[in-house]
Amino acid sequence: MQISYNWLRELVDFGWDAQTLASKLTLIGTAVESVQPVSTNLENVVVGKILTVEPHPHAPGLKVCKVELGHDVQMNVVCGAPNVKVGMKSPLALSGAVLKDGLRIQSVDKHGVVSEGMLCSQAELGISEDHSGIMELESTAKAGFDLKTALSLDDVSLSFDLTPNRADSLSAIGIARDIAALSGSPVKRPTTEIREIADKAAAVVDVSIEDPIGCPRYAARVIKGVKIGRSPWWMQQRLLASGIRAINSIVDITNYVMLEYGHPLHAFDFANFAQPKVLVRRATEGEVFRTLDGVDRKLNSDVLLVTDGVKPVAIAGIMGGEFSEVAEKTTDILLESAYFDPSVIRRGRKYLGLQSESQTRFERGADPNIVPTALDRVASLIERLAGGRVLAGTVDVYPQKIHPVKLELRPSRVNQILATEMSAPMMIDILHALEFRVLPGKNLTVEVPTFRPDVTREIDVIEEIARIYGYEKIPTRLFSGGKLLVSRNPREVFAGKARESLIGQGYFEVVTNSIVDPKQVRRLDPQQECVEILNPISEDLKWLRPSLIPGLLNAVYENISHQVRTIKLFEIGTVMAPNGEQLPNETQRIALALSGSDMGENWAFHPTEFTFHDLKGAIEGIERLTDRRITYSPVSNAALDKAEVLVAELNFEVLLASASPTNPYQQLPRFPTSERDIAIVVDEGVLCAELLETIRDAADQTLAETVVLDLYKGKQVDPGKKSLAFRLVFQDESKTLTDSDIEHVINKMVESLKSKHGATLRA
């Protein structure tokens, strides 16, 4: 958004230049992006009065004009503009002037006639993009006067980069309100005077709202006998400084008031209504409407329409229609001032792909209670500048009044959060300057004006106080409102350690879809019960995942299809299980997947395919984070029998419950370790895990570590048997172990292995 600096100075008294003002506004969150002169390249450009216009004797289409500069000074100027005429006053660039794009003016011979200057369009002066003809100045402009002075172009335009919540700042008065709070001067709002005629507006137009959610308020005035023409230059200049092109007096007035108050308005050619009625309704599916830009647009029920009860006349809050637009022959106007719901406007805008100044303001949140003020302001300007006769009264339909929000503000809380020592009266003064009403008491009751829909909580009010008080005045403290460091969530700590362990072993974390294909789940477990989504986007995505494994298998498949040779993936995520009529049970899991070889292709190493032991090693890394010992047992799943992938899934909740709360530290051992190797022969069906468990149960506290050294099946052991070798590491923290100490423990282990598993020592 852009606003004229001089306009702001009219609305509030302050002594800062444009750059200082921009800095002060930026510091309070009303960010100024740039400060630019309204017009440049106007040296040696003056007001010229055209005395005569004659056809060029040698060049059809050109005219020879005699132009007066005042004090009987006259010049010959050759001009090709279609709108040049006798008595017209227009900008005249004299010899030496440099116009937009570097065009340098000098006396030149044009087909046998010397042209001593150049009559200019707005585009050539850099004022706007209008190059349809030379610029026509007001009759009061004095010939020979410097153009910049005559047109009050000694002004700068402030461009704002506003956050989406600050809809109140999309206006000159909104910006002036912030300046008033900074400067201590009040906002000087424009006065509105309307001389209404006896005829009543309510007698000539009926307004009804079919969709009060989309349109909570709609007000209208009727104005007759308007004369469409050019708006006065002071208004055009304000529009140009704000980046809006001047069109005609009526459209310019509605745009001017939109910039002034921040509330969009719309003027309809009332003669083009099928009946004297306004009906606000939703569009029907497939309904077609031609907008002002001449495009036929197909609508849906997200789009809100203003109609005459028979046909649409505007897309509410976004764009008017071609059929009812104000044109040169318009005499009677229906003037609209309404409040449209932001979410409805947003949905309509997204569907249509349309953006406008009006849509931006409604979508960010306009003020429902400024509707009559803005309406009367436009009506008064049309009466004064376009000769309109305003019918008595306003037709205002407002079925459910929107009241200001009331919030409790604790002054002690303000000072606690901001680390300040402001008094309650100082806070009240700041809020009053921003036009918030405040009722005093131990705690303040703040009535938030409806032009601030973004202020809904006490903390929002505190933010308003902070920005006007001055962020630079708020002290910097390490502990302003409590301890800076807080304890970490145990769940997050354990998940972080698990990630570190797996990533350290070369695994990559993935995040897979929490919605899965039922066919994949059934393939892994035909009996699996799942939580079904009520409105799935497709039949392939209708269940919440009961396991992380289907998603990991999809990720493995994608990697294999892209010829990745080493695949080590893991995911930490939530799964869902049905819980009868109650909400589903949500738990967290850790899943791992391995496929391919451990080294890929390398000349120095021979890659080996991943095995169960590689997966077990990764799981043991997680096991070491807990006080729990993970055991392994065989299980069969037909879906995985032929797969060249290894997967595992761990219950995060169980692991978390047994996680070590802190990182344990131990001093270095004072006494050495002693190692012994034993080899036993058992039946092939006996699991190694069972043997390890028996060894640990039979040992005492001196057994520090057990390592599986070897597994052998062959001719040196009986058929149906296998040989397992173990390395046993012993250590005592209080003494050096003797052979007899160790032999005693080993004998107990061997006896237990014999009795429980039928094991025999291998010679």
Protein Blocks (a to p, Z undefined) as FASTA:
>chain_A
ZZdfklmmmmpccfbdfklmmmmmmmnopacfbdcdfbghkehiacdddfbdcddfklgh
iacddddebjhiacddddfbfkbcehiacddddehiacehhiacddddeehiacfbdcdd
fklnomamcfkbccdddfklcghiafklmnopaccdddddddfklmmlncfklmmmmmmm
mnopacddddddddddfbdfklmoccddfblmlmmbccddddehiacddddfklmmmmmm
nopacfbfmlmmmmmmmmmnopacddddfklpfbdcdddddddehiacddfkopacdddf
kbccddehlaccbdehiaccfklpccfklmbdcdddddddfklmmmmmmmnopacfklmm
mmnopafklmmmmmmmmmmmmmmmnopacdehjddddfbacddddddddfklmmmmnopa
bdfklmmmmmmmnopacdedfbdcddddfklmmbmbfklmmmmmmmmnopklpccdfbln
bcfbdcddfklmmmmmmmmmmmmnopacddddfbdcfklmmmmomkbccdddfbacbfkl
mbccfbfklmmmmmmmmmmmnopabdcddddddddddehjbccddddddddddedjfklp
afkbccddddfklmmmmmmmmmmmpcbdcdddddddfklmmpccdcddddfklmmmmpcf
bdcdddddfbdcddddddddddfklcfklmmmmmmmmpcfklmbdcdfbdcddjkbcehi
acdddddddddfkbccdfklmmmmmmmmmmmmmmmnopacdZZ
